[in-house]
């Protein structure tokens, strides 16, 4: 009879985390060491060497650094009930940090991650796409699926107040809708909000651009293909569908999963191409781009 495996000793990691908490958070060198430890922990977790009890012990070692007073704590605790909620994304955009000096370095560590930079970069990417569409001066209709905080739209209209861009923003979270309406209150003649699940959203309208930045990396390939097919049907002939997905090899993955309870379904450029092909899209209509960190990829399909 095989004896049970001995309990995995997490004390070296909890001791290191405790030292960081005592020091008021990681500096650059300590942050690199913490990331190396988190990669080890993630590997051990995935191999079944540590379980829920040990993971709870590790997370408990963060103390107030994993509380609602920090970015990583708010991500982990999920005040709105789902990962990557509109409030977290908006705080990433604004690089919000704690007013408590003992916690501020934890927020600086959070915002310095490649994943956080990639989220800010995709806001810039969307703004550039809207800017390009607005240059003709003709009316442009855009569908923004899982629109989140809509700070990207508010910033775009701040710098393009006369843009003839009309957006339909769809989000299932009523709080996200209210937040977006408040940020875009001066442009509600050009921004419509619809509270709906993306799969259940119905419209007779057709769009020049169908955009979804941060929704598809929560889906398996089947659900990805179902929603992508639907969005393709909502684009006008000559229009474009653009969906974001985090790339394989995200250097922030262990940190996101352990400190933020924020797992994603990662896809390479090749796998994004494969999903598009499975939806019947010809190769010549597909391209994959990325933001500067090369963490957030964008599948672009010309219709």
Secondary structure, DSSP 8 states (H G I E B T S, - for coil): ----------HHHHHHHHHHHHTTS--HHHHHHHHHHHHHHHHHHHTTSS-HHHHHHHHHTTGGGGSTTSHHHHHHH-TTSSTT-HHHHHHHHHT---SSHHHHHHHHHHHHSHHHHHHHHHHHHHHHHHHHHHTT-S-EEEEEET-TT-HHHHHHHHH-TT--EEEEEEES-HHHHHHHHHHTGGGTTTEEEEE--TTT---S--EEEEEESSSGGGS-HHHHHHHHHHHHHTEEEEEEEEEEEE-TT-TTHHHHHHHS--------HHHHHHHHHHTT--GGGEEEEE-TTS-EEEEEEE-
